[in-house]
Amino acid sequence: MKILILAAGYATRLYPLTKHWPKPLLLVKEKPIIAHIIEKVDSIEDVNEIIIVSNDKFFHQFEDWAKNADFKNKITVINDKTTSEHDRLGAIGDMNFAINEVDIKDDLMVIGGDNLFSFDLNKFSEFVKQKKTMCAVGVYDIKNPDMVNKYGVVTVDESKKIINFQEKPEKSDSTLISMCVYFFSAKGLNLFKEYIDLKDCHDTSGDYIKWLCQKTEVLGYEFNGVWYDIGDIVTFYHASVTFNG
């Protein structure tokens, strides 16, 4: 299995911290956010490579960091060649770019480079193996109905199948939200191209998952523990003080 870490965003909501420095390389507890992610990834037995997709603006920072990083798995950094918010490929565009650029033919776990969490990814890996699913989405219970309008909200049945997906609804009976942690089986990677050929917008990964739910079974795996979605300066500073993952 390969791991793809999405790190090609421009993080404008964290300016000035990210004006000249990528968000996943911001330090939390004296380590870059991406290092916290890779430490969790390195515990998964089946992983044979970690791919980081960046943009042209921050590519060399990631390359320099990866050269000096000391992890179990090989790290490959690729450049999606975008230079600003205006020409970025978006989450799904970057997933498809990485699949083609590296010629990925293995199962793929995708993790957003701004996720900071205490979860054991081995349990997620074991779940998808046991279920033999085409796709699984990491979900998290935010427990607060007033916050659902900030996330993609999912409803799952007793078999863990996602039966409803709403992108930033005003209200929802569910407080399970979709995280940027995904599993895609090797046999389903061709669906990225099919989706991109059909759609104009490649940014919102939730739209792809919603579309995928209409084509195949998509499962939701609920993570329990500490999770931060580092989307703004307030969250970043809060995580910097309180995170202990």
C-alpha atoms as an extended CHARMM CRD file, in Angstrom:
* protein
*
       245  EXT
         1         1  MET       CA              0.0000000000        0.0000000000        0.0000000000  PROA      1               0.0000000000
         2         2  LYS       CA              1.1330000000        3.5310000000       -0.7570000000  PROA      2               0.0000000000
         3         3  ILE       CA              0.3880000000        6.6180000000        1.3020000000  PROA      3               0.0000000000
         4         4  LEU       CA             -0.4030000000        9.9230000000       -0.3640000000  PROA      4               0.0000000000
         5         5  ILE       CA             -0.1530000000       13.0680000000        1.7590000000  PROA      5               0.0000000000
         6         6  LEU       CA             -1.9160000000       16.0750000000        0.2560000000  PROA      6               0.0000000000
         7         7  ALA       CA              0.2920000000       19.1240000000        0.7550000000  PROA      7               0.0000000000
         8         8  ALA       CA             -0.3310000000       21.2820000000       -2.3190000000  PROA      8               0.0000000000
         9         9  GLY       CA             -2.5930000000       23.8920000000       -0.7500000000  PROA      9               0.0000000000
        10        10  TYR       CA             -1.6490000000       27.5250000000       -0.1410000000  PROA      10              0.0000000000
        11        11  ALA       CA             -3.2210000000       27.8850000000        3.3300000000  PROA      11              0.0000000000
        12        12  THR       CA             -4.1940000000       31.5270000000        2.9010000000  PROA      12              0.0000000000
        13        13  ARG       CA             -6.2840000000       31.4360000000        6.0810000000  PROA      13              0.0000000000
        14        14  LEU       CA             -3.0600000000       30.9990000000        8.0620000000  PROA      14              0.0000000000
        15        15  TYR       CA             -1.3170000000       34.0540000000        6.6270000000  PROA      15              0.0000000000
        16        16  PRO       CA              1.1970000000       35.4020000000        7.5360000000  PROA      16              0.0000000000
        17        17  LEU       CA              2.4730000000       32.0740000000        8.9390000000  PROA      17              0.0000000000
        18        18  THR       CA              2.0960000000       30.3100000000        5.5880000000  PROA      18              0.0000000000
        19        19  LYS       CA              2.8730000000       33.1110000000        3.1720000000  PROA      19              0.0000000000
        20        20  HSD       CA              6.3710000000       31.7380000000        2.6010000000  PROA      20              0.0000000000
        21        21  TRP       CA              6.1520000000       28.3820000000        4.3750000000  PROA      21              0.0000000000
        22        22  PRO       CA              3.8350000000       25.3810000000        3.8130000000  PROA      22              0.0000000000
        23        23  LYS       CA              1.2600000000       24.5320000000        6.4450000000  PROA      23              0.0000000000
        24        24  PRO       CA              2.2910000000       20.8490000000        6.8660000000  PROA      24              0.0000000000
        25        25  LEU       CA              5.8140000000       21.9910000000        7.8300000000  PROA      25              0.0000000000
        26        26  LEU       CA              4.5860000000       24.2730000000       10.6260000000  PROA      26              0.0000000000
        27        27  LEU       CA              5.8680000000       23.0410000000       13.9710000000  PROA      27              0.0000000000
        28        28  VAL       CA              3.6450000000       21.5230000000       16.6350000000  PROA      28              0.0000000000
        29        29  LYS       CA              5.5000000000       20.3370000000       19.7330000000  PROA      29              0.0000000000
        30        30  GLU       CA              8.8170000000       20.9810000000       17.9520000000  PROA      30              0.0000000000
        31        31  LYS       CA              7.9100000000       18.7160000000       14.9920000000  PROA      31              0.0000000000
        32        32  PRO       CA              6.3220000000       19.5580000000       11.6420000000  PROA      32              0.0000000000
        33        33  ILE       CA              2.6740000000       18.5410000000       11.3290000000  PROA      33              0.0000000000
        34        34  ILE       CA              3.6540000000       16.2010000000        8.4870000000  PROA      34              0.0000000000
        35        35  ALA       CA              6.1730000000       14.4200000000       10.7350000000  PROA      35              0.0000000000
        36        36  HSD       CA              3.4060000000       13.6420000000       13.2240000000  PROA      36              0.0000000000
        37        37  ILE       CA              1.4140000000       12.1200000000       10.3290000000  PROA      37              0.0000000000
        38        38  ILE       CA              4.3060000000       10.0410000000        9.0070000000  PROA      38              0.0000000000
        39        39  GLU       CA              5.0680000000        8.6530000000       12.4630000000  PROA      39              0.0000000000
        40        40  LYS       CA              1.5390000000        7.2160000000       12.4590000000  PROA      40              0.0000000000
        41        41  VAL       CA              1.9460000000        5.9490000000        8.8860000000  PROA      41              0.0000000000
        42        42  ASP       CA              5.2470000000        4.2190000000        9.6430000000  PROA      42              0.0000000000
        43        43  SER       CA              3.4790000000        1.8660000000       12.0450000000  PROA      43              0.0000000000
        44        44  ILE       CA              1.4110000000        0.3120000000        9.2060000000  PROA      44              0.0000000000
        45        45  GLU       CA              3.0900000000       -2.9080000000        8.0800000000  PROA      45              0.0000000000
        46        46  ASP       CA              1.8630000000       -2.9320000000        4.4730000000  PROA      46              0.0000000000
        47        47  VAL       CA              3.1670000000        0.5160000000        3.4870000000  PROA      47              0.0000000000
        48        48  ASN       CA              5.9980000000        0.5790000000        0.9360000000  PROA      48              0.0000000000
        49        49  GLU       CA              6.1790000000        4.2780000000        0.0220000000  PROA      49              0.0000000000
        50        50  ILE       CA              4.9810000000        7.6830000000        1.2090000000  PROA      50              0.0000000000
        51        51  ILE       CA              4.2480000000       10.2390000000       -1.5070000000  PROA      51              0.0000000000
        52        52  ILE       CA              3.9150000000       13.9280000000       -0.7180000000  PROA      52              0.0000000000
        53        53  VAL       CA              2.2370000000       16.0320000000       -3.4040000000  PROA      53              0.0000000000
        54        54  SER       CA              3.1710000000       19.6970000000       -3.1680000000  PROA      54              0.0000000000
        55        55  ASN       CA              2.9290000000       22.7270000000       -5.4150000000  PROA      55              0.0000000000
        56        56  ASP       CA              5.6660000000       24.6230000000       -7.2230000000  PROA      56              0.0000000000
        57        57  LYS       CA              5.7880000000       27.3360000000       -4.5530000000  PROA      57              0.0000000000
        58        58  PHE       CA              6.6620000000       24.9680000000       -1.6900000000  PROA      58              0.0000000000
        59        59  PHE       CA              8.0930000000       21.9510000000       -3.5090000000  PROA      59              0.0000000000
        60        60  HSD       CA             11.7220000000       22.6610000000       -2.5750000000  PROA      60              0.0000000000
        61        61  GLN       CA             10.9100000000       23.1500000000        1.1080000000  PROA      61              0.0000000000
        62        62  PHE       CA              9.3490000000       19.6780000000        1.1990000000  PROA      62              0.0000000000
        63        63  GLU       CA             12.2170000000       18.2130000000       -0.8200000000  PROA      63              0.0000000000
        64        64  ASP       CA             14.8170000000       19.6630000000        1.5530000000  PROA      64              0.0000000000
        65        65  TRP       CA             12.8700000000       18.4670000000        4.5780000000  PROA      65              0.0000000000
        66        66  ALA       CA             12.4300000000       14.9450000000        3.1690000000  PROA      66              0.0000000000
        67        67  LYS       CA             16.1730000000       14.6070000000        2.4540000000  PROA      67              0.0000000000
        68        68  ASN       CA             16.9170000000       15.0270000000        6.1520000000  PROA      68              0.0000000000
        69        69  ALA       CA             13.9020000000       13.1430000000        7.5020000000  PROA      69              0.0000000000
        70        70  ASP       CA             14.5110000000        9.8120000000        9.1930000000  PROA      70              0.0000000000
        71        71  PHE       CA             11.5430000000        7.4900000000        8.7800000000  PROA      71              0.0000000000
        72        72  LYS       CA             11.0820000000        3.8090000000        8.0240000000  PROA      72              0.0000000000
        73        73  ASN       CA              9.4450000000        4.2300000000        4.6350000000  PROA      73              0.0000000000
        74        74  LYS       CA             10.7490000000        5.8050000000        1.4490000000  PROA      74              0.0000000000
        75        75  ILE       CA              9.4620000000        9.3680000000        0.9460000000  PROA      75              0.0000000000
        76        76  THR       CA              8.8490000000       10.7280000000       -2.5520000000  PROA      76              0.0000000000
        77        77  VAL       CA              7.9770000000       14.3930000000       -3.0810000000  PROA      77              0.0000000000
        78        78  ILE       CA              6.2160000000       15.3910000000       -6.3100000000  PROA      78              0.0000000000
        79        79  ASN       CA              5.3610000000       18.8110000000       -7.7350000000  PROA      79              0.0000000000
        80        80  ASP       CA              1.9120000000       19.4200000000       -9.2150000000  PROA      80              0.0000000000
        81        81  LYS       CA              3.3920000000       22.5270000000      -10.9530000000  PROA      81              0.0000000000
        82        82  THR       CA              0.7130000000       24.9350000000       -9.6720000000  PROA      82              0.0000000000
        83        83  THR       CA              1.7990000000       28.3240000000       -8.3640000000  PROA      83              0.0000000000
        84        84  SER       CA             -1.2150000000       29.9300000000       -6.6700000000  PROA      84              0.0000000000
        85        85  GLU       CA             -4.7880000000       29.5420000000       -5.4460000000  PROA      85              0.0000000000
        86        86  HSD       CA             -5.9460000000       30.3950000000       -8.9660000000  PROA      86              0.0000000000
        87        87  ASP       CA             -4.4260000000       27.4090000000      -10.7730000000  PROA      87              0.0000000000
        88        88  ARG       CA             -4.3510000000       24.7830000000       -8.0240000000  PROA      88              0.0000000000
        89        89  LEU       CA             -5.5850000000       21.3130000000       -8.9310000000  PROA      89              0.0000000000
        90        90  GLY       CA             -7.6440000000       20.7650000000       -5.7870000000  PROA      90              0.0000000000
        91        91  ALA       CA             -7.7610000000       17.6440000000       -3.6380000000  PROA      91              0.0000000000
        92        92  ILE       CA             -9.1700000000       15.2640000000       -6.2440000000  PROA      92              0.0000000000
        93        93  GLY       CA             -7.0390000000       16.8020000000       -8.9830000000  PROA      93              0.0000000000
        94        94  ASP       CA             -3.9230000000       16.2020000000       -6.8790000000  PROA      94              0.0000000000
        95        95  MET       CA             -4.9300000000       12.6200000000       -6.1100000000  PROA      95              0.0000000000
        96        96  ASN       CA             -5.3670000000       11.9300000000       -9.8180000000  PROA      96              0.0000000000
        97        97  PHE       CA             -2.0920000000       13.7380000000      -10.5990000000  PROA      97              0.0000000000
        98        98  ALA       CA             -0.1800000000       11.6110000000       -8.0890000000  PROA      98              0.0000000000
        99        99  ILE       CA             -1.7060000000        8.3650000000       -9.3510000000  PROA      99              0.0000000000
       100       100  ASN       CA             -0.5180000000        9.1840000000      -12.8690000000  PROA      100             0.0000000000
       101       101  GLU       CA              2.8000000000       10.8300000000      -11.9690000000  PROA      101             0.0000000000
       102       102  VAL       CA              4.0230000000        7.9650000000       -9.7930000000  PROA      102             0.0000000000
       103       103  ASP       CA              2.0810000000        5.3130000000      -11.7270000000  PROA      103             0.0000000000
       104       104  ILE       CA              0.3790000000        4.0430000000       -8.5800000000  PROA      104             0.0000000000
       105       105  LYS       CA             -1.0310000000        0.5540000000       -8.9570000000  PROA      105             0.0000000000
       106       106  ASP       CA             -1.2050000000       -0.3610000000       -5.2700000000  PROA      106             0.0000000000
       107       107  ASP       CA             -3.9260000000        0.2430000000       -2.7220000000  PROA      107             0.0000000000
       108       108  LEU       CA             -3.8000000000        3.8790000000       -1.6550000000  PROA      108             0.0000000000
       109       109  MET       CA             -4.3670000000        5.6460000000        1.6570000000  PROA      109             0.0000000000
       110       110  VAL       CA             -4.7520000000        9.4170000000        1.3330000000  PROA      110             0.0000000000
       111       111  ILE       CA             -4.2260000000       11.8120000000        4.2480000000  PROA      111             0.0000000000
       112       112  GLY       CA             -4.5890000000       15.5730000000        4.2800000000  PROA      112             0.0000000000
       113       113  GLY       CA             -1.3120000000       17.2240000000        5.2640000000  PROA      113             0.0000000000
       114       114  ASP       CA             -3.0930000000       19.4510000000        7.7870000000  PROA      114             0.0000000000
       115       115  ASN       CA             -4.5300000000       16.5870000000        9.8380000000  PROA      115             0.0000000000
       116       116  LEU       CA             -3.1380000000       16.2960000000       13.3520000000  PROA      116             0.0000000000
       117       117  PHE       CA             -4.3900000000       13.2560000000       15.2390000000  PROA      117             0.0000000000
       118       118  SER       CA             -3.6910000000       10.6290000000       17.8830000000  PROA      118             0.0000000000
       119       119  PHE       CA             -5.3830000000        7.7500000000       16.0090000000  PROA      119             0.0000000000
       120       120  ASP       CA             -3.8630000000        4.3600000000       15.2950000000  PROA      120             0.0000000000
       121       121  LEU       CA             -3.8860000000        4.0340000000       11.4940000000  PROA      121             0.0000000000
       122       122  ASN       CA             -3.2230000000        0.2940000000       11.7800000000  PROA      122             0.0000000000
       123       123  LYS       CA             -6.8190000000       -0.1870000000       12.8990000000  PROA      123             0.0000000000
       124       124  PHE       CA             -8.0340000000        1.6310000000        9.7910000000  PROA      124             0.0000000000
       125       125  SER       CA             -5.7870000000       -0.5500000000        7.6280000000  PROA      125             0.0000000000
       126       126  GLU       CA             -7.0920000000       -3.7090000000        9.2970000000  PROA      126             0.0000000000
       127       127  PHE       CA            -10.6710000000       -2.5310000000        8.8320000000  PROA      127             0.0000000000
       128       128  VAL       CA            -10.3540000000       -2.0920000000        5.0510000000  PROA      128             0.0000000000
       129       129  LYS       CA             -8.5960000000       -5.4680000000        4.7390000000  PROA      129             0.0000000000
       130       130  GLN       CA            -11.3230000000       -7.2180000000        6.6590000000  PROA      130             0.0000000000
       131       131  LYS       CA            -14.1230000000       -5.5270000000        4.7080000000  PROA      131             0.0000000000
       132       132  LYS       CA            -12.3890000000       -5.8730000000        1.3000000000  PROA      132             0.0000000000
       133       133  THR       CA            -13.9100000000       -2.5750000000        0.3290000000  PROA      133             0.0000000000
       134       134  MET       CA            -13.3140000000       -0.4050000000       -2.7270000000  PROA      134             0.0000000000
       135       135  CYS       CA            -13.2880000000        2.7770000000       -0.6220000000  PROA      135             0.0000000000
       136       136  ALA       CA            -13.4060000000        3.7710000000        3.0270000000  PROA      136             0.0000000000
       137       137  VAL       CA            -13.6030000000        7.2140000000        4.5840000000  PROA      137             0.0000000000
       138       138  GLY       CA            -12.2850000000        8.1950000000        7.9870000000  PROA      138             0.0000000000
       139       139  VAL       CA            -15.1270000000        9.7800000000        9.9640000000  PROA      139             0.0000000000
       140       140  TYR       CA            -15.1460000000       11.5760000000       13.2870000000  PROA      140             0.0000000000
       141       141  ASP       CA            -17.9770000000       12.4580000000       15.6490000000  PROA      141             0.0000000000
       142       142  ILE       CA            -17.7590000000       16.1830000000       16.3920000000  PROA      142             0.0000000000
       143       143  LYS       CA            -20.7680000000       15.7570000000       18.7170000000  PROA      143             0.0000000000
       144       144  ASN       CA            -21.8640000000       19.3660000000       18.1600000000  PROA      144             0.0000000000
       145       145  PRO       CA            -24.8010000000       19.8200000000       15.7240000000  PROA      145             0.0000000000
       146       146  ASP       CA            -24.0180000000       23.5420000000       15.4560000000  PROA      146             0.0000000000
       147       147  MET       CA            -20.7000000000       22.7600000000       13.7290000000  PROA      147             0.0000000000
       148       148  VAL       CA            -21.9580000000       20.4890000000       10.9450000000  PROA      148             0.0000000000
       149       149  ASN       CA            -22.1430000000       23.3820000000        8.4750000000  PROA      149             0.0000000000
       150       150  LYS       CA            -18.3250000000       23.4670000000        8.3660000000  PROA      150             0.0000000000
       151       151  TYR       CA            -17.8350000000       19.8750000000        7.1920000000  PROA      151             0.0000000000
       152       152  GLY       CA            -18.9900000000       17.0890000000        4.9420000000  PROA      152             0.0000000000
       153       153  VAL       CA            -21.4660000000       15.1390000000        7.0690000000  PROA      153             0.0000000000
       154       154  VAL       CA            -22.0740000000       11.4140000000        6.6640000000  PROA      154             0.0000000000
       155       155  THR       CA            -24.6590000000        8.9290000000        7.8440000000  PROA      155             0.0000000000
       156       156  VAL       CA            -23.7100000000        5.2600000000        8.0960000000  PROA      156             0.0000000000
       157       157  ASP       CA            -25.8490000000        2.1610000000        8.5500000000  PROA      157             0.0000000000
       158       158  GLU       CA            -25.1780000000       -0.8150000000       10.8340000000  PROA      158             0.0000000000
       159       159  SER       CA            -22.7800000000       -2.3360000000        8.3020000000  PROA      159             0.0000000000
       160       160  LYS       CA            -20.7330000000        0.9280000000        8.2500000000  PROA      160             0.0000000000
       161       161  LYS       CA            -21.8780000000        1.7250000000        4.7140000000  PROA      161             0.0000000000
       162       162  ILE       CA            -22.2460000000        5.4330000000        4.0040000000  PROA      162             0.0000000000
       163       163  ILE       CA            -25.9080000000        5.9430000000        3.1080000000  PROA      163             0.0000000000
       164       164  ASN       CA            -25.9500000000        9.7270000000        3.0100000000  PROA      164             0.0000000000
       165       165  PHE       CA            -23.3770000000       12.4420000000        2.4050000000  PROA      165             0.0000000000
       166       166  GLN       CA            -24.0910000000       16.1700000000        2.7600000000  PROA      166             0.0000000000
       167       167  GLU       CA            -21.5290000000       18.8870000000        2.0390000000  PROA      167             0.0000000000
       168       168  LYS       CA            -21.7110000000       21.5720000000        4.7640000000  PROA      168             0.0000000000
       169       169  PRO       CA            -25.4360000000       21.2490000000        5.5350000000  PROA      169             0.0000000000
       170       170  GLU       CA            -27.1800000000       23.8820000000        7.6450000000  PROA      170             0.0000000000
       171       171  LYS       CA            -28.6310000000       21.1070000000        9.8230000000  PROA      171             0.0000000000
       172       172  SER       CA            -28.1680000000       17.3520000000       10.0870000000  PROA      172             0.0000000000
       173       173  ASP       CA            -29.2940000000       14.5090000000       12.3340000000  PROA      173             0.0000000000
       174       174  SER       CA            -25.7480000000       13.1320000000       12.0780000000  PROA      174             0.0000000000
       175       175  THR       CA            -22.6620000000       14.6530000000       13.7100000000  PROA      175             0.0000000000
       176       176  LEU       CA            -20.2820000000       12.2690000000       11.9360000000  PROA      176             0.0000000000
       177       177  ILE       CA            -18.0430000000       14.2890000000        9.6570000000  PROA      177             0.0000000000
       178       178  SER       CA            -15.7920000000       13.1580000000        6.8440000000  PROA      178             0.0000000000
       179       179  MET       CA            -12.1000000000       13.6530000000        7.5550000000  PROA      179             0.0000000000
       180       180  CYS       CA             -9.4080000000       13.9010000000        4.9140000000  PROA      180             0.0000000000
       181       181  VAL       CA             -8.3540000000       10.3020000000        5.5590000000  PROA      181             0.0000000000
       182       182  TYR       CA             -9.3050000000        7.8810000000        2.7910000000  PROA      182             0.0000000000
       183       183  PHE       CA             -8.6160000000        4.3820000000        1.5300000000  PROA      183             0.0000000000
       184       184  PHE       CA             -8.9440000000        3.5250000000       -2.1580000000  PROA      184             0.0000000000
       185       185  SER       CA             -8.3390000000        0.0130000000       -3.4550000000  PROA      185             0.0000000000
       186       186  ALA       CA             -6.0340000000       -0.4230000000       -6.4350000000  PROA      186             0.0000000000
       187       187  LYS       CA             -8.8690000000       -1.6870000000       -8.5990000000  PROA      187             0.0000000000
       188       188  GLY       CA            -10.8230000000        1.5460000000       -8.1330000000  PROA      188             0.0000000000
       189       189  LEU       CA             -8.1090000000        4.1090000000       -8.8820000000  PROA      189             0.0000000000
       190       190  ASN       CA             -9.3040000000        4.4750000000      -12.4770000000  PROA      190             0.0000000000
       191       191  LEU       CA            -12.4900000000        6.0950000000      -11.1270000000  PROA      191             0.0000000000
       192       192  PHE       CA            -10.5910000000        9.3140000000      -10.3880000000  PROA      192             0.0000000000
       193       193  LYS       CA            -10.1000000000        9.9310000000      -14.1100000000  PROA      193             0.0000000000
       194       194  GLU       CA            -13.7100000000        9.0480000000      -14.8160000000  PROA      194             0.0000000000
       195       195  TYR       CA            -14.8870000000       11.5890000000      -12.2410000000  PROA      195             0.0000000000
       196       196  ILE       CA            -12.5680000000       14.3440000000      -13.4830000000  PROA      196             0.0000000000
       197       197  ASP       CA            -13.6980000000       13.7940000000      -17.0580000000  PROA      197             0.0000000000
       198       198  LEU       CA            -17.2940000000       14.3190000000      -15.9070000000  PROA      198             0.0000000000
       199       199  LYS       CA            -16.8920000000       17.2170000000      -13.4770000000  PROA      199             0.0000000000
       200       200  ASP       CA            -15.5460000000       20.7530000000      -13.7330000000  PROA      200             0.0000000000
       201       201  CYS       CA            -14.5790000000       21.0990000000      -10.0440000000  PROA      201             0.0000000000
       202       202  HSD       CA            -11.8300000000       18.8590000000       -8.6600000000  PROA      202             0.0000000000
       203       203  ASP       CA            -11.3170000000       20.5780000000       -5.3350000000  PROA      203             0.0000000000
       204       204  THR       CA            -13.8040000000       19.1580000000       -2.8710000000  PROA      204             0.0000000000
       205       205  SER       CA            -13.0080000000       15.5680000000       -2.0080000000  PROA      205             0.0000000000
       206       206  GLY       CA            -16.4680000000       15.2630000000       -0.4420000000  PROA      206             0.0000000000
       207       207  ASP       CA            -18.0890000000       15.7130000000       -3.8510000000  PROA      207             0.0000000000
       208       208  TYR       CA            -16.0400000000       12.7980000000       -5.1580000000  PROA      208             0.0000000000
       209       209  ILE       CA            -17.0570000000       10.5970000000       -2.2310000000  PROA      209             0.0000000000
       210       210  LYS       CA            -20.7150000000       11.5190000000       -2.7590000000  PROA      210             0.0000000000
       211       211  TRP       CA            -20.3820000000       10.5880000000       -6.4510000000  PROA      211             0.0000000000
       212       212  LEU       CA            -18.5430000000        7.3750000000       -5.5580000000  PROA      212             0.0000000000
       213       213  CYS       CA            -21.3170000000        6.3380000000       -3.1600000000  PROA      213             0.0000000000
       214       214  GLN       CA            -23.6460000000        6.1880000000       -6.1750000000  PROA      214             0.0000000000
       215       215  LYS       CA            -21.3120000000        3.8140000000       -8.0170000000  PROA      215             0.0000000000
       216       216  THR       CA            -20.0430000000        1.4670000000       -5.3280000000  PROA      216             0.0000000000
       217       217  GLU       CA            -20.1410000000        0.7070000000       -1.6110000000  PROA      217             0.0000000000
       218       218  VAL       CA            -18.2320000000        3.2740000000        0.4460000000  PROA      218             0.0000000000
       219       219  LEU       CA            -17.6500000000        2.5240000000        4.1130000000  PROA      219             0.0000000000
       220       220  GLY       CA            -17.1410000000        4.9010000000        7.0110000000  PROA      220             0.0000000000
       221       221  TYR       CA            -14.5610000000        4.0790000000        9.6730000000  PROA      221             0.0000000000
       222       222  GLU       CA            -14.9780000000        6.0430000000       12.8830000000  PROA      222             0.0000000000
       223       223  PHE       CA            -11.7720000000        7.3000000000       14.4590000000  PROA      223             0.0000000000
       224       224  ASN       CA            -11.6920000000        7.9740000000       18.1830000000  PROA      224             0.0000000000
       225       225  GLY       CA             -9.1710000000       10.1930000000       19.8950000000  PROA      225             0.0000000000
       226       226  VAL       CA             -7.7590000000       13.6630000000       19.3920000000  PROA      226             0.0000000000
       227       227  TRP       CA             -8.1020000000       15.3150000000       15.9910000000  PROA      227             0.0000000000
       228       228  TYR       CA             -7.3570000000       18.7910000000       14.7360000000  PROA      228             0.0000000000
       229       229  ASP       CA             -8.1260000000       20.0740000000       11.2690000000  PROA      229             0.0000000000
       230       230  ILE       CA             -5.5190000000       22.8490000000       11.0590000000  PROA      230             0.0000000000
       231       231  GLY       CA             -7.5270000000       25.3110000000        9.0050000000  PROA      231             0.0000000000
       232       232  ASP       CA             -6.8920000000       28.6410000000       10.6920000000  PROA      232             0.0000000000
       233       233  ILE       CA             -4.5100000000       30.3860000000       13.0730000000  PROA      233             0.0000000000
       234       234  VAL       CA             -6.7150000000       29.8880000000       16.1560000000  PROA      234             0.0000000000
       235       235  THR       CA             -6.8430000000       26.1060000000       15.6340000000  PROA      235             0.0000000000
       236       236  PHE       CA             -3.1240000000       25.9590000000       14.9180000000  PROA      236             0.0000000000
       237       237  TYR       CA             -2.1780000000       27.7810000000       18.1110000000  PROA      237             0.0000000000
       238       238  HSD       CA             -4.6340000000       25.7210000000       20.1510000000  PROA      238             0.0000000000
       239       239  ALA       CA             -3.1360000000       22.4930000000       18.7530000000  PROA      239             0.0000000000
       240       240  SER       CA              0.3900000000       23.7940000000       19.3930000000  PROA      240             0.0000000000
       241       241  VAL       CA             -0.4340000000       24.1430000000       23.0840000000  PROA      241             0.0000000000
       242       242  THR       CA             -2.6940000000       21.1470000000       23.7350000000  PROA      242             0.0000000000
       243       243  PHE       CA             -1.7710000000       18.3750000000       21.2660000000  PROA      243             0.0000000000
       244       244  ASN       CA             -0.1960000000       15.2910000000       22.7750000000  PROA      244             0.0000000000
       245       245  GLY       CA             -0.4610000000       12.6010000000       20.1310000000  PROA      245             0.0000000000
